[in-house]
Amino acid sequence: MAATAAESTPLIEAFHQALLSRYHNPCSYVSNPPECKRRASVAVIFRVRPEYHHLPQSPAIVTDKSASASQQLEEFFAQDWVQHGDPELLFIKRASRVGDRWTGHVALPGGKRDPEDADDKATAVREAWEEIGLDLTTENLIFVGNLPERVVTTSFGSVPTASLMVLCPFIFLLTSSNTPALTLQPTEVASTHWVSLRALLSPSMRSVEHVNVSDRYAKQNMLIRLGGSRWMTGMMEFSALSLLPTESLYCSSVPGFLPESSTHQKTIFQRLNPWAARGRQQLGPYGDKSRQLLLWGLTLGIMADFLDMLPPYNAVELWRPPTFTAPDLRILVSLFTYSIRKRNETKVKAARRPSQTAVDDSTMALSVDEHASRDHVSHRGDSADDGHQYATAILLQGYYDRLRLSIAVFTAWRLALGSAGVYYAWKMLRRR
């Protein structure tokens, strides 16, 4: 326990400074790109869990709402139980729904903006209340500020072809040592999970998520489409964090919470192909409760920049660009993207800009250059920096162009190898 307290003290101090930095340096407002009207907001909700030997004298800390957020934060972090506490972040596991692009993902409470919402922050507040029953306007809560707003696009190339929305993250801090009871909306949220920032920052919790992305290549050229089939490329691999919750709440009354009894026997194909068996586990209206919680994709990318402000200050460095599980394709991707990755890593270290790691199997959330026009966001084609007019693509700048090239070369290699195998087999048969 003493070691835990020692670890928490410098983390608490850095956490305090990171929140102050977000308050004093608000991120710019991002206008919608042309022909994209949707906006969405998420709530980044923090709390501090008391340590056993430093329990608070009072369970509720009422902050002076007339004071600035900076003053409220100073008052909160000056308390002994907070200085020895463990900061935590609230995640949700989205309910599994047909047609939902992020079905079953670990995410942050939030959703799309309604016409009745006064602004993007109001959207985050409303969605948190509707999805998890948490009121973000109470006196036991501090609104800190925001994280970089991002344009979510379906394209991974040099020119985005379809912008889905502008995503706006807002930071809130609970000041009570007793967290209000949550009420989950079963059609939206399967479960909620409080996770220690120490776990999010630990290299031992780094993991990967494997996703079948063969459908993404359906509209590509023939060579890419053939090479993108799952039996050739395997699964696509994304950086992830394995979550170790300190407290979880599940929708226990909804279908799918309890596993169905089944005498179903695995087929020979399922026995030989672990991905098939894993895919079957994800079936069900609200996901598999026992499945490992993995934070990846857009939510991991959005949080990466904030986590990078905390010791050991390497959250972005531990992130790895997407690749594939097929060994020969993996080698090709590594070779073809080596120069791109090194160049982009250098830019990230020099610029300290949003990291552009918010990416999953079908979407990418691009942070917007704050020097770009706020009146509108426009697109352009390839340029000298292979970027976007409205975005500073850093870690993934040009990466997916090289990835597609790798798949094309991989397909040609596999076809040549297969053709050579067929030819020599035919020659052997003729000799016999």
Buried (B, 14 or more C-beta within 10 A) or exposed (E): EEEBBEBBBEBBBBBBBBBBEBBEEEBBBBBBBEEBEEBBBBBBBBBBBBBEEBEBEEEEBEBEEEEEBBEBBEBBBEBEBBBBBBBBBBBBBBBBBEEEBBBBBBBBBBBBBEEEBEEBBBBBBBBBBBBBBBEBEEEBBBBBBBBBBBBBBBBBBBEBEEBBBBBBBBBBBBBBBEBBEBBBBBEBBBBBBBBBBBBBBBEEBEBBBBBBBBEBBEEBEEBBBBBBEBEBBBBBBBBBBBBBBEBBBBBEEBEBBEEEEEEEEEEEEBEEBEBEBBEEEEEBBBBBBEEEBBBBBBBBBBBBBBBBBBEEEEBBBBBBBBBBBBEBBBEBBEEBBEEBBEEBBEBBEEEEBBBBBBBBBBBBBBBBBBEBEEEEBEBEEEEEEEBBBBBBBBBBBBBBBBBBBBBBBBBEBBBEEEEEEEEEEEEEEEEE
